[in-house]
Amino acid sequence: MAKNLRRGIIGTAVVALLAAGFTVTSAGAASAITRMGCVSHTLNLVSSSTTCWGNAGYASVTLNGVYSIISGNNAGYVQGSKSLFVSFPKYVSASIATQTISGIKID
């Protein structure tokens, strides 16, 4: 009886670990946003050190002195200092008060 109970507990634990591993793996694939060279279709966050982003996903960043957003063919939002939350559609350019950007989301 004790052997069967132990097998059942071990089997349940293995199934739980496999399920947890699958969840972690699938969650990791969701964030494919990447920094890339600046071109007309990238999300360009303009500052003295302009950075450009592409692909869908979310990235936690620290980008100082951003004063303009050029969305390219991307829609999403940026968030940052001074309670900043700017949602943007595709193909827009917007000036903002100089900010430190802490998060980027591209749909």
VEXLUMPA-414439 format. One record per atom (N, C-alpha, C): residue number from 1; residue in three letters; chain; atom name; x, y, z. Coordinates in steps of 0.2 Angstrom, whole numbers, always signed. Layout:
N
    n  res  chain  atom      x      y      z
  NUM  ALA      A    CA      X      Y      Z
...
END
This chain:
107
    n  res  chain  atom      x      y      z
    1  MET      A     N     +4     -6     +0
    1  MET      A    CA     +0     +0     +0
    1  MET      A     C     +4     +6     +0
    2  ALA      A     N    +10     +6     +4
    2  ALA      A    CA    +14    +12     +5
    2  ALA      A     C    +18    +13     -2
    3  LYS      A     N    +20     +8     -5
    3  LYS      A    CA    +23     +8    -12
    3  LYS      A     C    +19    +12    -17
    4  ASN      A     N    +12     +9    -17
    4  ASN      A    CA     +8    +12    -22
    4  ASN      A     C     +6    +20    -21
    5  LEU      A     N     +6    +21    -14
    5  LEU      A    CA     +5    +28    -13
    5  LEU      A     C    +11    +33    -15
    6  ARG      A     N    +17    +30    -13
    6  ARG      A    CA    +23    +34    -15
    6  ARG      A     C    +23    +34    -23
    7  ARG      A     N    +22    +29    -27
    7  ARG      A    CA    +22    +30    -34
    7  ARG      A     C    +17    +35    -36
    8  GLY      A     N    +11    +35    -33
    8  GLY      A    CA     +6    +40    -35
    8  GLY      A     C     +8    +47    -34
    9  ILE      A     N    +11    +48    -28
    9  ILE      A    CA    +14    +55    -27
    9  ILE      A     C    +19    +57    -31
   10  ILE      A     N    +24    +52    -33
   10  ILE      A    CA    +30    +54    -37
   10  ILE      A     C    +27    +55    -44
   11  GLY      A     N    +22    +51    -47
   11  GLY      A    CA    +19    +52    -53
   11  GLY      A     C    +16    +59    -54
   12  THR      A     N    +12    +61    -48
   12  THR      A    CA     +9    +67    -48
   12  THR      A     C    +14    +73    -48
   13  ALA      A     N    +19    +72    -45
   13  ALA      A    CA    +25    +77    -45
   13  ALA      A     C    +28    +78    -51
   14  VAL      A     N    +29    +73    -55
   14  VAL      A    CA    +32    +73    -61
   14  VAL      A     C    +28    +77    -66
   15  VAL      A     N    +21    +75    -66
   15  VAL      A    CA    +16    +78    -71
   15  VAL      A     C    +16    +86    -69
   16  ALA      A     N    +16    +88    -63
   16  ALA      A    CA    +16    +95    -61
   16  ALA      A     C    +22    +98    -63
   17  LEU      A     N    +28    +95    -63
   17  LEU      A    CA    +34    +98    -65
   17  LEU      A     C    +34    +99    -73
   18  LEU      A     N    +32    +94    -76
   18  LEU      A    CA    +31    +95    -84
   18  LEU      A     C    +27   +100    -86
   19  ALA      A     N    +21   +101    -82
   19  ALA      A    CA    +16   +106    -84
   19  ALA      A     C    +19   +113    -82
   20  ALA      A     N    +23   +113    -77
   20  ALA      A    CA    +26   +120    -75
   20  ALA      A     C    +31   +122    -80
   21  GLY      A     N    +35   +117    -82
   21  GLY      A    CA    +40   +118    -87
   21  GLY      A     C    +37   +120    -94
   22  PHE      A     N    +32   +117    -96
   22  PHE      A    CA    +28   +119   -102
   22  PHE      A     C    +26   +126   -102
   23  THR      A     N    +23   +128    -96
   23  THR      A    CA    +21   +135    -95
   23  THR      A     C    +27   +140    -96
   24  VAL      A     N    +32   +139    -93
   24  VAL      A    CA    +38   +143    -93
   24  VAL      A     C    +40   +144   -100
   25  THR      A     N    +41   +138   -103
   25  THR      A    CA    +43   +139   -110
   25  THR      A     C    +39   +143   -115
   26  SER      A     N    +32   +142   -114
   26  SER      A    CA    +28   +145   -119
   26  SER      A     C    +28   +153   -117
   27  ALA      A     N    +28   +155   -111
   27  ALA      A    CA    +29   +162   -109
   27  ALA      A     C    +35   +165   -111
   28  GLY      A     N    +40   +162   -112
   28  GLY      A    CA    +46   +165   -114
   28  GLY      A     C    +46   +167   -121
   29  ALA      A     N    +42   +163   -125
   29  ALA      A    CA    +42   +165   -133
   29  ALA      A     C    +38   +171   -134
   30  ALA      A     N    +34   +173   -129
   30  ALA      A    CA    +29   +179   -130
   30  ALA      A     C    +33   +186   -131
   31  SER      A     N    +39   +186   -129
   31  SER      A    CA    +43   +193   -129
   31  SER      A     C    +48   +192   -134
   32  ALA      A     N    +46   +194   -140
   32  ALA      A    CA    +51   +194   -146
   32  ALA      A     C    +54   +201   -148
   33  ILE      A     N    +52   +206   -144
   33  ILE      A    CA    +54   +213   -146
   33  ILE      A     C    +61   +213   -146
   34  THR      A     N    +64   +216   -151
   34  THR      A    CA    +71   +217   -152
   34  THR      A     C    +73   +224   -154
   35  ARG      A     N    +79   +226   -151
   35  ARG      A    CA    +82   +232   -153
   35  ARG      A     C    +86   +231   -160
   36  MET      A     N    +85   +236   -165
   36  MET      A    CA    +87   +235   -171
   36  MET      A     C    +89   +241   -174
   37  GLY      A     N    +92   +241   -180
   37  GLY      A    CA    +94   +247   -184
   37  GLY      A     C    +88   +251   -185
   38  CYS      A     N    +89   +258   -185
   38  CYS      A    CA    +83   +262   -187
   38  CYS      A     C    +81   +263   -194
   39  VAL      A     N    +75   +261   -196
   39  VAL      A    CA    +73   +262   -203
   39  VAL      A     C    +65   +264   -202
   40  SER      A     N    +62   +265   -208
   40  SER      A    CA    +56   +268   -208
   40  SER      A     C    +50   +264   -204
   41  HIS      A     N    +51   +258   -204
   41  HIS      A    CA    +46   +253   -201
   41  HIS      A     C    +47   +252   -194
   42  THR      A     N    +53   +254   -191
   42  THR      A    CA    +54   +252   -184
   42  THR      A     C    +51   +257   -179
   43  LEU      A     N    +50   +256   -173
   43  LEU      A    CA    +48   +260   -168
   43  LEU      A     C    +54   +264   -166
   44  ASN      A     N    +54   +271   -167
   44  ASN      A    CA    +60   +275   -165
   44  ASN      A     C    +59   +279   -159
   45  LEU      A     N    +63   +278   -154
   45  LEU      A    CA    +62   +282   -148
   45  LEU      A     C    +68   +287   -148
   46  VAL      A     N    +66   +293   -150
   46  VAL      A    CA    +71   +298   -151
   46  VAL      A     C    +74   +302   -145
   47  SER      A     N    +81   +302   -145
   47  SER      A    CA    +84   +305   -139
   47  SER      A     C    +91   +307   -142
   48  SER      A     N    +96   +309   -138
   48  SER      A    CA   +103   +310   -140
   48  SER      A     C   +106   +303   -142
   49  SER      A     N   +103   +297   -139
   49  SER      A    CA   +105   +291   -141
   49  SER      A     C    +99   +287   -144
   50  THR      A     N    +96   +289   -149
   50  THR      A    CA    +90   +286   -152
   50  THR      A     C    +91   +278   -152
   51  THR      A     N    +85   +275   -150
   51  THR      A    CA    +85   +268   -151
   51  THR      A     C    +79   +266   -155
   52  CYS      A     N    +79   +260   -158
   52  CYS      A    CA    +74   +258   -163
   52  CYS      A     C    +72   +251   -161
   53  TRP      A     N    +66   +249   -162
   53  TRP      A    CA    +63   +242   -160
   53  TRP      A     C    +59   +239   -165
   54  GLY      A     N    +58   +233   -165
   54  GLY      A    CA    +54   +229   -169
   54  GLY      A     C    +52   +223   -166
   55  ASN      A     N    +47   +220   -169
   55  ASN      A    CA    +44   +214   -167
   55  ASN      A     C    +39   +214   -161
   56  ALA      A     N    +34   +210   -161
   56  ALA      A    CA    +29   +211   -155
   56  ALA      A     C    +32   +208   -149
   57  GLY      A     N    +30   +211   -143
   57  GLY      A    CA    +32   +209   -137
   57  GLY      A     C    +33   +215   -132
   58  TYR      A     N    +36   +214   -126
   58  TYR      A    CA    +37   +219   -121
   58  TYR      A     C    +44   +219   -119
   59  ALA      A     N    +47   +225   -118
   59  ALA      A    CA    +54   +225   -115
   59  ALA      A     C    +54   +230   -109
   60  SER      A     N    +57   +228   -104
   60  SER      A    CA    +58   +233    -98
   60  SER      A     C    +65   +236   -100
   61  VAL      A     N    +65   +243   -100
   61  VAL      A    CA    +71   +246   -103
   61  VAL      A     C    +73   +252    -98
   62  THR      A     N    +78   +255    -99
   62  THR      A    CA    +79   +262    -96
   62  THR      A     C    +83   +266   -101
   63  LEU      A     N    +78   +270   -104
   63  LEU      A    CA    +81   +275   -110
   63  LEU      A     C    +80   +282   -108
   64  ASN      A     N    +85   +285   -107
   64  ASN      A    CA    +85   +292   -104
   64  ASN      A     C    +84   +297   -109
   65  GLY      A     N    +81   +303   -108
   65  GLY      A    CA    +80   +309   -112
   65  GLY      A     C    +76   +308   -119
   66  VAL      A     N    +71   +303   -119
   66  VAL      A    CA    +67   +302   -125
   66  VAL      A     C    +62   +308   -125
   67  TYR      A     N    +62   +311   -131
   67  TYR      A    CA    +58   +317   -132
   67  TYR      A     C    +53   +316   -138
   68  SER      A     N    +54   +311   -142
   68  SER      A    CA    +50   +310   -148
   68  SER      A     C    +49   +302   -149
   69  ILE      A     N    +43   +300   -152
   69  ILE      A    CA    +41   +293   -153
   69  ILE      A     C    +39   +293   -161
   70  ILE      A     N    +42   +289   -165
   70  ILE      A    CA    +40   +288   -171
   70  ILE      A     C    +38   +281   -172
   71  SER      A     N    +32   +279   -173
   71  SER      A    CA    +30   +272   -173
   71  SER      A     C    +31   +268   -178
   72  GLY      A     N    +32   +270   -184
   72  GLY      A    CA    +33   +266   -190
   72  GLY      A     C    +27   +262   -191
   73  ASN      A     N    +28   +255   -193
   73  ASN      A    CA    +22   +251   -194
   73  ASN      A     C    +20   +247   -188
   74  ASN      A     N    +22   +250   -182
   74  ASN      A    CA    +20   +247   -175
   74  ASN      A     C    +15   +251   -172
   75  ALA      A     N    +11   +247   -168
   75  ALA      A    CA     +6   +250   -163
   75  ALA      A     C     +8   +247   -156
   76  GLY      A     N     +6   +251   -151
   76  GLY      A    CA     +8   +248   -144
   76  GLY      A     C     +8   +254   -139
   77  TYR      A     N    +12   +254   -134
   77  TYR      A    CA    +13   +259   -130
   77  TYR      A     C    +20   +259   -127
   78  VAL      A     N    +22   +265   -124
   78  VAL      A    CA    +28   +266   -120
   78  VAL      A     C    +26   +269   -113
   79  GLN      A     N    +29   +267   -108
   79  GLN      A    CA    +28   +270   -101
   79  GLN      A     C    +35   +272    -98
   80  GLY      A     N    +34   +277    -94
   80  GLY      A    CA    +40   +279    -91
   80  GLY      A     C    +39   +284    -85
   81  SER      A     N    +44   +288    -84
   81  SER      A    CA    +44   +293    -79
   81  SER      A     C    +39   +298    -79
   82  LYS      A     N    +38   +302    -74
   82  LYS      A    CA    +32   +307    -74
   82  LYS      A     C    +26   +304    -76
   83  SER      A     N    +24   +298    -73
   83  SER      A    CA    +17   +295    -75
   83  SER      A     C    +16   +295    -82
   84  LEU      A     N    +21   +294    -86
   84  LEU      A    CA    +20   +293    -93
   84  LEU      A     C    +17   +287    -95
   85  PHE      A     N    +12   +287   -100
   85  PHE      A    CA     +9   +281   -103
   85  PHE      A     C     +7   +284   -110
   86  VAL      A     N    +10   +282   -115
   86  VAL      A    CA     +8   +284   -122
   86  VAL      A     C     +7   +278   -126
   87  SER      A     N     +0   +278   -128
   87  SER      A    CA     -2   +273   -133
   87  SER      A     C     -1   +276   -140
   88  PHE      A     N     +1   +272   -145
   88  PHE      A    CA     +2   +274   -151
   88  PHE      A     C     +0   +270   -157
   89  PRO      A     N     -4   +272   -162
   89  PRO      A    CA     -6   +268   -168
   89  PRO      A     C     +0   +268   -173
   90  LYS      A     N     -1   +264   -178
   90  LYS      A    CA     +4   +264   -183
   90  LYS      A     C     +5   +271   -187
   91  TYR      A     N    +11   +272   -189
   91  TYR      A    CA    +13   +278   -193
   91  TYR      A     C    +11   +285   -190
   92  VAL      A     N    +13   +286   -184
   92  VAL      A    CA    +13   +292   -181
   92  VAL      A     C    +20   +294   -178
   93  SER      A     N    +20   +301   -178
   93  SER      A    CA    +26   +304   -175
   93  SER      A     C    +23   +309   -169
   94  ALA      A     N    +26   +308   -163
   94  ALA      A    CA    +24   +313   -158
   94  ALA      A     C    +29   +315   -154
   95  SER      A     N    +29   +322   -152
   95  SER      A    CA    +34   +324   -147
   95  SER      A     C    +31   +324   -140
   96  ILE      A     N    +35   +322   -135
   96  ILE      A    CA    +33   +322   -128
   96  ILE      A     C    +38   +326   -124
   97  ALA      A     N    +36   +327   -118
   97  ALA      A    CA    +41   +330   -113
   97  ALA      A     C    +46   +325   -112
   98  THR      A     N    +52   +328   -112
   98  THR      A    CA    +58   +323   -111
   98  THR      A     C    +57   +318   -105
   99  GLN      A     N    +58   +312   -106
   99  GLN      A    CA    +56   +306   -102
   99  GLN      A     C    +62   +301   -101
  100  THR      A     N    +61   +297    -96
  100  THR      A    CA    +65   +291    -96
  100  THR      A     C    +60   +286    -97
  101  ILE      A     N    +61   +282   -102
  101  ILE      A    CA    +56   +277   -104
  101  ILE      A     C    +58   +270   -100
  102  SER      A     N    +53   +267    -97
  102  SER      A    CA    +55   +261    -93
  102  SER      A     C    +52   +255    -96
  103  GLY      A     N    +47   +255   -101
  103  GLY      A    CA    +44   +250   -104
  103  GLY      A     C    +42   +251   -111
  104  ILE      A     N    +42   +246   -115
  104  ILE      A    CA    +40   +247   -122
  104  ILE      A     C    +36   +240   -124
  105  LYS      A     N    +30   +242   -127
  105  LYS      A    CA    +25   +236   -129
  105  LYS      A     C    +24   +237   -136
  106  ILE      A     N    +25   +232   -140
  106  ILE      A    CA    +23   +232   -147
  106  ILE      A     C    +18   +227   -148
  107  ASP      A     N    +12   +228   -151
  107  ASP      A    CA     +7   +223   -153
  107  ASP      A     C     +9   +219   -158
END
